[in-house]
Amino acid sequence: MKILAVLGSARKGGNTHTLIKEALKGAGASRGTKVYTLSEMSIHGCQGCLGCRVDGSDGCILMDDMQVLYKAIKDADAVILGSPIYYGEVTGQMKSFMDRWYALRDHDRNPRIAEGKKALFILTQGAEGAERYTGATRRVEHILASYGMKPAVVVFAGLEKKGAAKADEKALGKALKAGAGLID
């Protein structure tokens, strides 16, 4: 199974990254599976130019690192995305990445990716109460489902301190189980 993993946190080794790695382990991903870190990539915001919607176009006209991710999304059997919640939303890096998914639709708004891929979105937050930011959760689920994916969004609350996830056996187990859900 080919899994794409994308980290929307600038904290490599932080809580979101830890939980993505645990989910990959649960999915049986090989050790060499690459986790793309958005903060280390050059990804511009969507320009709204509609170049991706012109007949005959096969995607976004911006030539940046998103081109690598477009191919990886199309080639993957499953996708794991992760972001902390900042001020009630995913990080700016993740938002820009998701905005650029616009180019994954053709001129008739049909997805340019195979339907039925499983998707896991890991959201971490410092605040207690997983239900606190349900707006962000619903938006992410809607976006992924609109591309024909089967989304699972898992919220990990109360992880404010860097490294908290590494010591939280319950969170690690939840991430492992969520990752295993990608292969069921």
LINURFEN-V465480 format. One record per residue. RES is the residue in one small letter. SS is DSSP state (a for helix, b for strand, c for the rest). PSI is psi in whole degrees, 0 to 359 (999 if undefined). D_LAST is the distance of its C-alpha to the last C-alpha in Angstrom with 1 decimal. Layout:
[[RES & SS & PSI & D_LAST] [RES & SS & PSI & D_LAST]]
//
This chain:
[[m & c & 130 & 11.6] [k & c & 119 & 14.3] [i & b & 132 & 13.9] [l & b & 130 & 16.9] [a & b & 130 & 18.0] [v & b & 124 & 21.0] [l & b & 120 & 23.1] [g & c & 11 & 25.4] [s & c & 144 & 27.5] [a & c & 349 & 30.6] [r & c & 90 & 30.2] [k & c & 131 & 28.6] [g & c & 2 & 27.6] [g & c & 192 & 27.6] [n & a & 313 & 25.2] [t & a & 316 & 22.9] [h & a & 317 & 22.9] [t & a & 315 & 22.2] [l & a & 328 & 19.1] [i & a & 315 & 17.8] [k & a & 322 & 18.3] [e & a & 319 & 16.5] [a & a & 320 & 13.4] [l & a & 319 & 13.7] [k & a & 316 & 14.1] [g & a & 328 & 10.9] [a & c & 357 & 9.1] [g & c & 22 & 11.3] [a & c & 145 & 13.6] [s & c & 157 & 17.0] [r & c & 328 & 20.0] [g & c & 5 & 21.7] [t & c & 126 & 19.2] [k & c & 136 & 21.7] [v & b & 114 & 21.7] [y & b & 128 & 24.1] [t & b & 110 & 26.5] [l & a & 325 & 28.0] [s & a & 346 & 31.2] [e & a & 2 & 32.0] [m & c & 159 & 31.7] [s & c & 100 & 34.2] [i & c & 116 & 32.7] [h & c & 159 & 35.2] [g & c & 155 & 34.8] [c & c & 136 & 34.5] [q & c & 352 & 38.1] [g & c & 25 & 37.6] [c & c & 344 & 39.5] [l & c & 15 & 37.4] [g & a & 332 & 37.8] [c & a & 345 & 34.1] [r & a & 358 & 34.9] [v & c & 138 & 37.9] [d & c & 133 & 37.6] [g & c & 347 & 36.7] [s & c & 146 & 35.1] [d & c & 15 & 31.8] [g & c & 200 & 31.2] [c & c & 141 & 32.9] [i & c & 347 & 36.4] [l & c & 127 & 36.3] [m & c & 87 & 36.1] [d & c & 194 & 34.5] [d & c & 348 & 31.4] [m & a & 334 & 29.2] [q & a & 322 & 29.6] [v & a & 317 & 27.5] [l & a & 327 & 24.8] [y & a & 312 & 25.0] [k & a & 316 & 24.3] [a & a & 322 & 21.5] [i & a & 314 & 19.8] [k & a & 322 & 20.4] [d & a & 339 & 19.2] [a & c & 147 & 16.0] [d & c & 331 & 12.5] [a & b & 157 & 11.6] [v & b & 134 & 14.2] [i & b & 121 & 14.9] [l & b & 148 & 18.2] [g & b & 141 & 20.3] [s & b & 142 & 23.7] [p & b & 161 & 26.1] [i & b & 122 & 27.8] [y & b & 120 & 31.5] [y & c & 44 & 33.7] [g & c & 4 & 31.0] [e & b & 170 & 29.2] [v & b & 165 & 27.1] [t & c & 162 & 29.4] [g & a & 322 & 31.7] [q & a & 316 & 30.0] [m & a & 322 & 26.7] [k & a & 315 & 28.6] [s & a & 317 & 30.4] [f & a & 312 & 27.3] [m & a & 323 & 25.7] [d & a & 323 & 29.1] [r & a & 351 & 29.1] [w & a & 346 & 26.1] [y & a & 324 & 28.8] [a & a & 354 & 29.5] [l & a & 18 & 26.0] [r & b & 145 & 27.6] [d & c & 187 & 30.2] [h & c & 342 & 33.7] [d & c & 9 & 32.3] [r & c & 16 & 29.6] [n & c & 139 & 26.8] [p & b & 143 & 23.9] [r & c & 13 & 24.5] [i & c & 153 & 20.8] [a & c & 138 & 18.3] [e & c & 151 & 16.7] [g & c & 0 & 13.0] [k & c & 144 & 12.1] [k & b & 144 & 9.9] [a & b & 136 & 12.3] [l & b & 126 & 12.8] [f & b & 118 & 16.4] [i & b & 120 & 17.9] [l & b & 128 & 21.3] [t & b & 148 & 23.8] [q & c & 150 & 27.1] [g & c & 326 & 30.1] [a & c & 148 & 30.9] [e & c & 156 & 29.7] [g & c & 98 & 27.8] [a & a & 336 & 24.5] [e & a & 358 & 26.0] [r & a & 322 & 28.9] [y & a & 52 & 27.7] [t & a & 335 & 25.7] [g & a & 313 & 27.5] [a & a & 319 & 25.8] [t & a & 312 & 22.4] [r & a & 320 & 23.0] [r & a & 315 & 24.5] [v & a & 314 & 21.5] [e & a & 316 & 19.1] [h & a & 314 & 21.7] [i & a & 309 & 22.1] [l & a & 317 & 18.5] [a & a & 327 & 18.1] [s & a & 345 & 21.4] [y & c & 12 & 20.1] [g & c & 13 & 17.5] [m & c & 160 & 14.7] [k & b & 94 & 12.0] [p & b & 146 & 13.3] [a & b & 124 & 12.7] [v & b & 124 & 16.0] [v & b & 126 & 16.5] [v & b & 132 & 20.2] [f & b & 108 & 21.8] [a & c & 157 & 25.3] [g & c & 24 & 28.4] [l & c & 58 & 27.8] [e & c & 320 & 31.2] [k & c & 139 & 32.4] [k & c & 131 & 31.3] [g & c & 356 & 29.4] [a & a & 324 & 28.5] [a & a & 326 & 24.8] [k & a & 332 & 25.5] [a & a & 0 & 27.2] [d & c & 93 & 24.8] [e & a & 324 & 22.6] [k & a & 315 & 21.0] [a & a & 317 & 20.2] [l & a & 318 & 18.9] [g & a & 321 & 16.6] [k & a & 319 & 15.4] [a & a & 318 & 14.7] [l & a & 315 & 12.9] [k & a & 319 & 10.6] [a & a & 318 & 10.2] [g & a & 320 & 9.6] [a & a & 331 & 6.8] [g & c & 340 & 5.2] [l & c & 339 & 5.8] [i & c & 1 & 3.8] [d & c & 999 & 0.0]]
//
